[in-house]
Each structure stands twice: as C-alpha cells, then as structure tokens.
Amino acid sequence: MKLSVQEQLLPGRTLQEKFAFAVEAGFDAIELRGKGDFHFAGRLTELKRALADGVVMPTVCVDMPHFIGDFDPAKRTDAIQQLRSQLTVIAELGGIGVMTPASWGQFSRRLPPFEPPRSAHEDREVLTEALGVLGEHAQRNGVLIMLEPLNRYENHMVNTLAEAVSYCAMDSIRVVGDTYHMNIEEDDPCRSLLEAAPYLAHMQISESNRNQPGTGHLDWGAQLAALDAAGYDGYLALECRLRGEPEIVLPQTAAFVRKFL
C-alpha cells in the first residue's frame, strides 16, 4: 500500500512544491480536489506541467456544492457533467479515477424533518442512472468512478461499504472506503473491508475524531492488516483535519501509518 495526501493539507504554492514536501514527509502521491464550475478542467495546463515534473496525482476527490444524488434535477445534471469532465482530465493524466459520495450535507434521517422528500426506491433510481452515465464515460476513458459511503449524519443514501458495492454494476464503478465514516457505520470495519475487497479501489484515512491518524481510537493495526489480507495494494489517502502545523504533523502521520504497513 502507498500513502497519498490531499493537496489542501500540504504547504507550498505549486503542486511541484507540495509534492516535494509530501515526498520528504513520507508520502508517495498527492490526492487532488475536484471543484465545480469546471474549475478542475481549467487546471489542465497546471496539472500537465506538474505531471511532466514528476508529480504523482492518481486520484481526485470531488469538492463541489452539489452531487449526483441531489433532490434538484438540474443540480444532479450539473454534478454528472462536472464529474464527466473530471474523469476526462484524470484520464489525460494517466490517473486512477474520481471519487464522489451520493451527496453530502443534503439530508440526514437523524435530524428533523427525518423523512426525505424522495423514497428509498427513488434514491436508488437516481443514483443508478447517474452512475450508469459516469461508469460508461469512465470505461471509455480507462478510469474509475468511485462511490464513497458517508456516515448517516452527512448522507442518507449510501452509508456502508456493502451499500456502495450494490451499485457496482460495471467494472468502471468501484468503491472508496473512508476510515472515519466506517468508524460510525460499520459493525465490524475489518470484516466489511474483506467483504468489499473485490470492489474496493481506494481508501481515505483519518481518525475517529476526523483528525490525523494516531490522535483517536481507531485500531490501525487491525484495519490495515485486513486490507493487506484482502490483497489491497492501492493508496491510503490522508483526508482529515490536522491537529498542529502541517510541517510537523504530516511527517509524524506518515511515520505513524507506515508502522503498520
């Protein structure tokens, strides 16, 4: 397994500077963030220059105001168009793919009014349609669209790895595990990782408190051993809040995680 770190966590003005710091700190790659309004496509020149300079950028984490499971059809359509564009860009960079949740911050069954304005069946229809479009586009471009389950307080549609796996109707649709969300939703995170292994394309890591690994109560030895047993050899991408300055925290975090690899 290899370590990556999201670009916004790294000091430096350019991707080249950020990557130099990341490598020195013990990471192997940078995870990019894909904003809306075709901002990510607008970075293509910057990204290609960084690639030519040796920056490793295998994955994109969506960073948009609305998502493929939005209740508003126009916003869903826009989210699909944005992700299609991001898939095209990461394919041009020779990357792995783009990840997205069904939605984020749109609705929670744990907060009033408790019942969403769309049925569970309609939720599934909406997500299946969107992922079908994106899966076909990803397949044509040789990359993956990866669905990330979020916890019940941030998303009401896809909360567990098993739920995400149920949407993997083609080889270009795969699943992202996130240790923070899994800590809330999975009865047995290690078992869930093993069961989802054939569909698991990427992992994001952070602690039970959403800070960097080593500051909470997650059993890193057990979860990383489960990934190893499952044959997972992809990236562990750091997506978290940093408790401390990045110049100090990031090298410590990479060293902490590598103890278990």
PAGUSE-9411 format. One record per residue (C-alpha): residue in three letters; residue number from 1; x, y, z. Coordinates in steps of 0.5 Angstrom, whole numbers. Each point is the difference from the previous one (the first is absolute). Layout:
! PAGUSE-9411
<node 'Ala' NUM <X Y Z>>
...
This chain:
! PAGUSE-9411
<node 'Met' 1 <0 0 0>>
<node 'Lys' 2 <2 7 -1>>
<node 'Leu' 3 <-1 7 3>>
<node 'Ser' 4 <-3 6 -3>>
<node 'Val' 5 <-2 6 3>>
<node 'Gln' 6 <-6 5 -2>>
<node 'Glu' 7 <3 7 -4>>
<node 'Gln' 8 <-3 5 5>>
<node 'Leu' 9 <4 -3 6>>
<node 'Leu' 10 <6 1 -3>>
<node 'Pro' 11 <5 6 1>>
<node 'Gly' 12 <2 3 -7>>
<node 'Arg' 13 <-2 5 -5>>
<node 'Thr' 14 <0 -5 -6>>
<node 'Leu' 15 <-1 -8 -1>>
<node 'Gln' 16 <7 0 -1>>
<node 'Glu' 17 <2 3 7>>
<node 'Lys' 18 <-6 -4 3>>
<node 'Phe' 19 <3 -7 -3>>
<node 'Ala' 20 <7 2 2>>
<node 'Phe' 21 <-2 1 7>>
<node 'Ala' 22 <-5 -6 0>>
<node 'Val' 23 <6 -5 -2>>
<node 'Glu' 24 <4 3 5>>
<node 'Ala' 25 <-5 -1 5>>
<node 'Gly' 26 <-1 -8 -2>>
<node 'Phe' 27 <-6 1 -5>>
<node 'Asp' 28 <0 -3 -7>>
<node 'Ala' 29 <-5 4 -3>>
<node 'Ile' 30 <-5 6 0>>
<node 'Glu' 31 <-8 -1 0>>
<node 'Leu' 32 <-3 6 -4>>
<node 'Arg' 33 <-6 3 2>>
<node 'Gly' 34 <-5 1 -6>>
<node 'Lys' 35 <-4 6 1>>
<node 'Gly' 36 <-7 2 -4>>
<node 'Asp' 37 <-1 5 -6>>
<node 'Phe' 38 <5 -4 -4>>
<node 'His' 39 <6 3 4>>
<node 'Phe' 40 <3 -7 0>>
<node 'Ala' 41 <1 0 -7>>
<node 'Gly' 42 <2 7 0>>
<node 'Arg' 43 <6 -2 4>>
<node 'Leu' 44 <2 -5 -6>>
<node 'Thr' 45 <6 4 -2>>
<node 'Glu' 46 <3 1 7>>
<node 'Leu' 47 <-1 -8 1>>
<node 'Lys' 48 <3 -2 -6>>
<node 'Arg' 49 <6 4 2>>
<node 'Ala' 50 <0 -3 7>>
<node 'Leu' 51 <0 -7 -3>>
<node 'Ala' 52 <6 2 -5>>
<node 'Asp' 53 <4 2 6>>
<node 'Gly' 54 <-2 -7 3>>
<node 'Val' 55 <-5 2 5>>
<node 'Val' 56 <-5 -7 1>>
<node 'Met' 57 <-7 2 0>>
<node 'Pro' 58 <-4 -6 0>>
<node 'Thr' 59 <-7 2 3>>
<node 'Val' 60 <-5 5 0>>
<node 'Cys' 61 <-5 2 6>>
<node 'Val' 62 <-6 3 -2>>
<node 'Asp' 63 <0 7 3>>
<node 'Met' 64 <-7 3 -2>>
<node 'Pro' 65 <-6 4 3>>
<node 'His' 66 <-5 -6 -3>>
<node 'Phe' 67 <1 -7 -2>>
<node 'Ile' 68 <-3 -6 -4>>
<node 'Gly' 69 <-6 -1 5>>
<node 'Asp' 70 <-3 7 1>>
<node 'Phe' 71 <-7 1 0>>
<node 'Asp' 72 <0 5 -5>>
<node 'Pro' 73 <1 -3 -7>>
<node 'Ala' 74 <3 6 -3>>
<node 'Lys' 75 <6 -1 5>>
<node 'Arg' 76 <0 -7 -1>>
<node 'Thr' 77 <1 1 -7>>
<node 'Asp' 78 <6 5 1>>
<node 'Ala' 79 <3 -5 5>>
<node 'Ile' 80 <0 -5 -5>>
<node 'Gln' 81 <3 5 -5>>
<node 'Gln' 82 <6 2 5>>
<node 'Leu' 83 <2 -7 1>>
<node 'Arg' 84 <0 -2 -7>>
<node 'Ser' 85 <5 6 -1>>
<node 'Gln' 86 <4 -2 6>>
<node 'Leu' 87 <0 -7 -3>>
<node 'Thr' 88 <3 2 -6>>
<node 'Val' 89 <5 4 3>>
<node 'Ile' 90 <3 -5 5>>
<node 'Ala' 91 <0 -5 -6>>
<node 'Glu' 92 <4 5 -4>>
<node 'Leu' 93 <5 0 6>>
<node 'Gly' 94 <0 -8 0>>
<node 'Gly' 95 <-3 0 7>>
<node 'Ile' 96 <-5 -5 3>>
<node 'Gly' 97 <-6 4 1>>
<node 'Val' 98 <-5 4 3>>
<node 'Met' 99 <-4 -1 7>>
<node 'Thr' 100 <-7 3 2>>
<node 'Pro' 101 <-5 -1 5>>
<node 'Ala' 102 <-7 -1 -2>>
<node 'Ser' 103 <-1 7 4>>
<node 'Trp' 104 <3 4 6>>
<node 'Gly' 105 <-4 4 5>>
<node 'Gln' 106 <-6 0 -4>>
<node 'Phe' 107 <-4 -4 4>>
<node 'Ser' 108 <0 -5 7>>
<node 'Arg' 109 <-5 -4 2>>
<node 'Arg' 110 <3 1 7>>
<node 'Leu' 111 <-2 7 0>>
<node 'Pro' 112 <-7 4 -1>>
<node 'Pro' 113 <-4 -1 -4>>
<node 'Phe' 114 <2 -7 0>>
<node 'Glu' 115 <-3 -2 -7>>
<node 'Pro' 116 <3 2 -6>>
<node 'Pro' 117 <-4 2 -6>>
<node 'Arg' 118 <1 -6 -4>>
<node 'Ser' 119 <-1 -7 1>>
<node 'Ala' 120 <6 -5 1>>
<node 'His' 121 <-2 -3 -7>>
<node 'Glu' 122 <0 7 -3>>
<node 'Asp' 123 <7 1 3>>
<node 'Arg' 124 <3 -7 -3>>
<node 'Glu' 125 <-3 2 -7>>
<node 'Val' 126 <3 7 0>>
<node 'Leu' 127 <7 -3 3>>
<node 'Thr' 128 <0 -6 -5>>
<node 'Glu' 129 <-2 5 -6>>
<node 'Ala' 130 <6 5 2>>
<node 'Leu' 131 <5 -6 1>>
<node 'Gly' 132 <-2 -3 -6>>
<node 'Val' 133 <2 6 -4>>
<node 'Leu' 134 <6 1 3>>
<node 'Gly' 135 <2 -7 0>>
<node 'Glu' 136 <-1 0 -7>>
<node 'His' 137 <4 6 -1>>
<node 'Ala' 138 <6 -3 5>>
<node 'Gln' 139 <0 -6 -4>>
<node 'Arg' 140 <1 3 -7>>
<node 'Asn' 141 <6 4 3>>
<node 'Gly' 142 <3 -5 4>>
<node 'Val' 143 <-1 2 7>>
<node 'Leu' 144 <-5 -1 6>>
<node 'Ile' 145 <-6 4 3>>
<node 'Met' 146 <1 -2 8>>
<node 'Leu' 147 <-6 1 4>>
<node 'Glu' 148 <1 2 7>>
<node 'Pro' 149 <-4 -2 6>>
<node 'Leu' 150 <-1 5 5>>
<node 'Asn' 151 <-3 0 7>>
<node 'Arg' 152 <-7 1 2>>
<node 'Tyr' 153 <0 7 2>>
<node 'Glu' 154 <3 2 -6>>
<node 'Asn' 155 <-3 -4 -5>>
<node 'His' 156 <-7 -4 0>>
<node 'Met' 157 <1 -4 -6>>
<node 'Val' 158 <7 -4 0>>
<node 'Asn' 159 <3 -1 7>>
<node 'Thr' 160 <3 -7 0>>
<node 'Leu' 161 <5 -4 -5>>
<node 'Ala' 162 <-5 -5 -1>>
<node 'Glu' 163 <-5 5 -3>>
<node 'Ala' 164 <5 3 -4>>
<node 'Val' 165 <2 -7 -3>>
<node 'Ser' 166 <-7 -1 -2>>
<node 'Tyr' 167 <1 6 -5>>
<node 'Cys' 168 <6 -3 -4>>
<node 'Ala' 169 <-4 -2 -6>>
<node 'Met' 170 <6 0 -4>>
<node 'Asp' 171 <8 0 0>>
<node 'Ser' 172 <1 7 0>>
<node 'Ile' 173 <-5 1 6>>
<node 'Arg' 174 <4 -1 7>>
<node 'Val' 175 <0 2 7>>
<node 'Val' 176 <4 4 5>>
<node 'Gly' 177 <1 -2 7>>
<node 'Asp' 178 <1 6 5>>
<node 'Thr' 179 <2 -2 7>>
<node 'Tyr' 180 <-4 6 3>>
<node 'His' 181 <-6 -2 -3>>
<node 'Met' 182 <1 -7 1>>
<node 'Asn' 183 <1 1 8>>
<node 'Ile' 184 <-7 3 0>>
<node 'Glu' 185 <-4 -5 -5>>
<node 'Glu' 186 <4 -7 0>>
<node 'Asp' 187 <-2 -5 5>>
<node 'Asp' 188 <7 -3 -1>>
<node 'Pro' 189 <4 4 -4>>
<node 'Cys' 190 <5 -6 -2>>
<node 'Arg' 191 <-5 -4 -2>>
<node 'Ser' 192 <-3 5 -4>>
<node 'Leu' 193 <7 1 -4>>
<node 'Leu' 194 <1 -7 -1>>
<node 'Glu' 195 <-7 -1 -3>>
<node 'Ala' 196 <0 6 -4>>
<node 'Ala' 197 <7 -1 -3>>
<node 'Pro' 198 <-2 -2 -7>>
<node 'Tyr' 199 <-3 7 -1>>
<node 'Leu' 200 <5 4 5>>
<node 'Ala' 201 <4 4 -5>>
<node 'His' 202 <2 6 5>>
<node 'Met' 203 <1 1 8>>
<node 'Gln' 204 <0 7 3>>
<node 'Ile' 205 <2 0 7>>
<node 'Ser' 206 <-1 5 6>>
<node 'Glu' 207 <-1 -2 8>>
<node 'Ser' 208 <-7 -1 3>>
<node 'Asn' 209 <0 8 2>>
<node 'Arg' 210 <2 2 -7>>
<node 'Asn' 211 <7 2 2>>
<node 'Gln' 212 <6 -4 -3>>
<node 'Pro' 213 <1 -7 2>>
<node 'Gly' 214 <3 -1 7>>
<node 'Thr' 215 <-4 5 3>>
<node 'Gly' 216 <-6 -4 1>>
<node 'His' 217 <-2 -7 2>>
<node 'Leu' 218 <0 -4 -7>>
<node 'Asp' 219 <3 -7 0>>
<node 'Trp' 220 <5 2 -6>>
<node 'Gly' 221 <4 -7 1>>
<node 'Ala' 222 <-7 -4 -1>>
<node 'Gln' 223 <-2 4 -6>>
<node 'Leu' 224 <6 1 -4>>
<node 'Ala' 225 <1 -8 2>>
<node 'Ala' 226 <-7 -1 -3>>
<node 'Leu' 227 <2 4 -6>>
<node 'Asp' 228 <6 -4 -1>>
<node 'Ala' 229 <-3 -7 1>>
<node 'Ala' 230 <-5 3 -6>>
<node 'Gly' 231 <5 1 -4>>
<node 'Tyr' 232 <-1 7 -1>>
<node 'Asp' 233 <6 4 -3>>
<node 'Gly' 234 <-3 7 -1>>
<node 'Tyr' 235 <1 6 3>>
<node 'Leu' 236 <-1 3 7>>
<node 'Ala' 237 <-2 7 -1>>
<node 'Leu' 238 <0 5 6>>
<node 'Glu' 239 <-6 4 0>>
<node 'Cys' 240 <-1 3 7>>
<node 'Arg' 241 <1 6 5>>
<node 'Leu' 242 <7 1 2>>
<node 'Arg' 243 <1 1 8>>
<node 'Gly' 244 <6 4 -1>>
<node 'Glu' 245 <4 3 -5>>
<node 'Pro' 246 <1 -4 -7>>
<node 'Glu' 247 <8 1 0>>
<node 'Ile' 248 <0 -4 7>>
<node 'Val' 249 <-7 -4 -1>>
<node 'Leu' 250 <1 -3 -7>>
<node 'Pro' 251 <7 -4 1>>
<node 'Gln' 252 <-3 -2 7>>
<node 'Thr' 253 <-6 -3 -3>>
<node 'Ala' 254 <3 -4 -6>>
<node 'Ala' 255 <5 -3 5>>
<node 'Phe' 256 <-6 -2 4>>
<node 'Val' 257 <-3 -3 -5>>
<node 'Arg' 258 <6 -4 -3>>
<node 'Lys' 259 <1 -3 6>>
<node 'Phe' 260 <-6 -5 -1>>
<node 'Leu' 261 <2 -1 -8>>
